[in-house]
Amino acid sequence: MSAPLDGLRVIDFTRVLAGPHCTKALRDLGADVTKIEPPSGDLGRIGLPHIGDMGLYYVQQNAGKRNLSLDLNWAEAREIVADMCKEADVIVENFRPGTLKRFGLAYDDVRAFNPRIVYVSLSGYGQSTSWKNRPAFAPTVQAETGFTALVEAHFGDALSEPRNDACSHADVYTGLQGVIAILAALHDRHRTGEGQHVDVSMAATMLSINERAGAMLSGIDTDGEPIALSANESHIFEMSDGRRLTIAASPIYSPIFARYCAMMRRNDLRLDPRFATAKLRRQNLPALLAEVRAWLTTFSSLEQLQTQISEAGLAVGMIRTVSEFAESDWVKEWGAVVDVDDRAGGTVRMPGNPWVFSRSALPPPGVPAFQGEHNEEILAERKISPTRIKDMEQRKVLLSRRNPVGSFD
């Protein structure tokens, strides 16, 4: 059995997170991904912690890719990369708009000699808008698109100071939208024989993945009811033994309130005047949550609790750290955590694949490459002689190093 994207050739001009996350998914689905790394190196390499000469932030997003590091300011370097692009199926880049045009490697340049190319550009605000030259990082894009305000409004007075979300959603989701775009464009190429350029915006992505955006844009007053399906107002509770959990959806929301009553077998609460409407339940939320917490203390078995919650059509999840979750039976059954070569004589644990295919075999976890590790291998495939390769190394056209620039080692 082969992998779903076996034989797909990808040229990866990306760095840090959004782009590397996109091309890592392609690699894990079987594509041959060659990362083109500039002399300054991928900033992701300095992300802590390090094991030996390898930053684990970099490992997670780049393991399994081949690495060619060269300076595109040299004409011969540009010629080599352009020659590689002639045979590529997909190019992914996440530079500021216009950057690769300066090197003759923009979409129009590549399309002239490879009309079948699927060329994907990931950026903060797109390739042709008035904001195209603004620097874009996940925290700033999340601030601009309403996500940060949503987080602050969610916590309200519970925040002692304004805070950003803990995760780089704008980068990761944009990377995944890039994968979707690539697969769609490849299907279109299969029908038409032609490739195309796809412009993927972090800002547009953050609007598209916000499942409450439509309700918020409507401006409709819901009379105290939580918008959408109220998952954002799920509360955290504690069992008698101190274990913490969350029950999906808010008891303020009328359909969910009925389920909470059924879950606790407390239909009398449905007749309690304090909880008669969503507005009243919001006003009297501490009292309502106290009823739930008192009920939870009657359980010492998570299995019994989960059964009763499930009977009411609700779901419960324990509050775990990533490390705690990694030790669960489910993670081991799925293979959700895998061992990856740390390039220092051992292995490090990394997230595994989110997919299980019935008829395809995915490649094993890849090895993270040092900068320029595959220079000779890749250039030999281009019929470039060892003498010329050595000459380019001496003139710094090609770069090869183990320690990342600016490392903390």
N, C-alpha and C positions, 0 to 999 in steps of 0.2 A: 504494500500500500504506500502511496505517496502522499505528501502534504498537499493541502488545497491550493497553495500558491507555488508549488514546486515548479521551477523553471522561470519564474518571474524575476527579472533583473531590475534592481532598484538602485539608483544613485541618490545618496543621502547627503545633502548639503546642510543638515540641521545641527542645532546645538542647544544645550541646556535641557528643556523639558518638552514643550509642545511638539516640536518636530521629531526629536528622538523617540518620544512615546508613540508617535504615529508609525515611524519606520520599525520600531521594535515589534509592534504588533504584526507588521507585514513579515518580518523575519520569523517570528514565532509561528506564523501560518505557512512557513516554508519558502519564502522569497529569499533570493540571494541579495543581500543588502551590503553595498560598499559605502562606507562613510568617508566623505572627503573632509578632512580636518585641517584647518588653517594652521600656520606656524604658531600662533598664539595659543592654540589648543581650545578644546571645548571647556567653557567655564564650569560645566558640570563636574569636571574631574577634580576640582578642589573641594567639592562638597564633603563635609565630614559625616561619619568617621572614615578613616583610612585603614586599610589593612595592607601593610607593606607599601607598595607604590600605587595602590589602586583605591580611588575614592568610591565608596559604595553607592553614592548617589548616581555616579556615572554607570556603575555596573548594572543597576536596575534598569536603566533606559537603553543600554547599548550592548549588553552581552550578546554574542552571536554574530555581530556585524564584522565584516572585514574592514580594515582601516588603512586608508591611503592619505598620508599627510604631505602636502606640497603647497608651495607659495604661488598663488595664481597671478601674482604680479609679474611672473616670468612668462614670456610668450610660449615657451616649450611646455610649461605646466598647463597652460590653457589648452594647448593643442592636444595634450594627453587626455585631459578630462573631456574635451569635446569629442575626441575619438571614442571614448567610453560611452558618451551619451548617444552616439550613433546606434549602438546596439542595445541601449537600455529600453525597458518598457515604461518605467516610472521614474520621475525625478521629484524629490520633495525638498523644499527649501523654506527656511523661516527667517531670512534676513529682512532688514528694512526694505520696503519696496524700492526697486531700481538698483540694488546692490549688484546682483549678478549681471545686469546689463552692462556694467562697466567692464566686465570680463568676457563679454561676448557669449554669455551663457544664459541669457533670458529666454523666455518661452519662444518668442519669435525667432531668435537665433537658432535654437535647437530644432524648432519645427521645420526650418528651411532645409535641414538635412535628415530629419527624422519625423516625418508627418504623423507617425503612429504614436508619438510620445504622449504619455499622460503626465502632465506637469502640474504639480500642486504647490501653491504658495500659501503658507500660513503666516498671518500677521495680525497685529492688534486691530487695525481698522480698515483693512483691505488695501488693494493695490492702486486704487484710483480716486479715493475720497479726499476731501479737504483735510482729514486727520491722518492721512497715510504716513506722514513723517514723524508722528508722535511716538516716542518710546513707549513700549507696551510690555508690562510685566503683569503677572496674574493679580497682585493686589491692586494695581492702578486700574486695570480693566474691570475688575470686580467692583471697584468704587464707582467708576463711571456708569456702569450698566444697572445700578440699583441693587446689586447683590449685597454690598456692604451695608447699605441702609436697611435692607431686609434683615440682616443678622442683628444689627443694632436695635431695630424695632422689636425683633423677637425677644431679646433679652431685657430690653427696657431698663427699668430702674435697678435690675439685678446687676447691671454692669457698673462697676465703680469708675470706669473710664471707658471711652470708646475703644473698641477692639476690632481687629480684622479677624476673619475666619482663619482656621488653622491650616487649611489645605489650598493648594494652587489649582482650584477648580478650572479657571479659565484656560490654563495650559493643558491640563489633562483632557478635558472635554473637547478642546479644539483639536488635539491630536487624534482623538477618536473620530471626530467629524471628518478629519482628513482621510482616515481609513475608509469611511463610508463613501466619501467622494471618489477616492481611487477605485474602489470596487465598482461603483456606478459607471465611472468613465471607462473602465476596462470592459464592462458589459456593452456599453455603447460602441466602443471600438470593435468589439466582436461582431456587432451588427453592421457597422458602417465602414470599417477599415481605417477610420481616422481617429487620432488622439485629440486631446484638447487641453486647455489650461483651466484649472479650477482655483478660484480665489476663495480662501477660507478665512473668515474674520473671527478673532477671539471675542470681540464685542457682540457680534451677531450670534455667536455660539452661546454666550451667557444669557441672552434673551431667549433663545430657542430652548434651552434646557431648564429654564425657570417655569416649572409647571403651574405656578400661580400668577404668571405675568398676564395672561388673558383676563383673569378675574380682576387684577389690580388695574389694568388699563381700562376696564369697563367703567370704573367709578361707581358701580352699583353698591348701595348700602344693603348689607345682608342682615341688618337688624340684630347685631350681636353674634350671629353665627360665624364661625371660622370660615374663611374662604377655601375654595377647592375642596379637598376631602379631609382637611384638618390634621394631616399627618405632622405638619410643622409644630403643632401644639401638643404633641405627645409628651406625657410627663414621665419623670423618673421616680421610681419608688424603691423601697427597701424592705426585704423580708426580715423575719424575726432573727435570722442568723447573720444579718448584716450584708448579705448579697444584694446587689442593686440590679434593677431591671427597668425596662421601659415597656409600656403597653401601647401599641400603635393606635394613633388617633386620639383626639381630644374629647373628654366627656362633656364639654360645652356643646359640641355639635349634636343636634337633636337625634339623628339616627344612631350615633355612637353612644349617646347618653342612655338610650334604651338598651343597648347591648351591655353597657357597664352594669346597669341594674340587673339584667339577666345573668351576667357573669357572677355577680355577688349574691344572686338570688334574693335581691332586695327590691322587689317591685313596689314596696311601700314608698321608696324614694321618688318614684314617678308621680306620686300624689303629694309630695312635700312641696309646700308653696315656695320655699326658698329656691327650688330648682325647676319651677314650672316653665320657664322660657330660657332661651339662650342668654339673654341679657341678665336675667336673675342668676343663672348658673355662673356667669362670669363675675357678677358682683359677689356671689357667695362661694367662689371657687375654693378658698381655704377650707370651708366646711365640707364641701363635696370631696375634696381630696383627703380630708381626714377620715371620711367614711371608707374610702378605698384603702387607705393605709391601715386602718383598724382591721379590715377584712384580710389584708395580706399577712398580718401577724398570726393568723390562725393556721398558716401553712408552714410546715417544715420541709416538705418534699416539693422540689421544683417540678417533678413529673406530675404530681397531683394538681399543682397550681396550673401548669400548662394545659392539662386536660380540661379543667373547668373554664379557663380563658378561651380555649379553642372552641368549646361547646357553644360559646356565645358569639362566635364568628369574629373573634379578635385574635391578635398575635402578640406574643411576648418575646422579648430578647434580653439576655443577660448583658450587663455592662462588663465588657472585657477589654483588656489591652490587646494590642496586636500580638504580643508574645503569648498571652494567655490563649487567644484564639488559635494560634499556631499549634498549640498542644492538644487541641480538641480532636475527638475521633473523626469529626466530619472533615477537617482539613487533611487528615491522613488518608481518608477514604477517597477524597477527590484528587489528592495530589496538589493541593492549593499552595503549598510551600515546597520549594525544590532547593537542592544543593547546587550551588554554582561555584566553579573554580575561582578562588580568590587571587590567583597568580602569585601566591606566597607559600605554596606547598599544602594548602588546606582548602576548605570550602566555606562558603558563607550562605546563609539562608536568604532566599529571595522569593517574591510572589511567583506562583506558577501560572498556567494558562486558565483563562475563564471559560474555555470551550472544551467540549468533548465531542468528537465527530464519530459517527457510526461507521464510516467507510474510509476515513482518511487517517493517516498516522502523522502526528506532529513531530517535528524534530526535537531531540533532547535539548536541555538547557545549554545555551551557548557559552563560550568563553569570552570574557571581556578583553578587548585588544588594547595594548599599549599604543601610544600615538605613533603612527607610521609603521606599525608592526608588519603589515602585509605589503609594504612598498615593493619589495623585490618580487614577491609572488604575483601581484597584480600587474606590474610592469612587464614581467616575463610573459604573461598572457597576451600583452600587447606587442610582443616580439621586440621588445627593447633589450638591447644587449647588456650583460653585466658590467661591461666597461663604461657604457653611457650612464647606467644607474649609479655607479660609483662616482662618476664625474659630477652628476647632479647632486649627489649627497655632499660632495666637497664644496660645491658652490651654493649650498643651502637652498637649492630648488626643491629638494626633498628633505623632509624633517623626520627624525626618529628619536624618541626619548621615552624613558620609563617614568620619570618624575614629572607630574604636571606643572606647568608654569604657574608660579604663585602658590605652590603647594604649602601645606602647613608642616611638612616633614622637616 
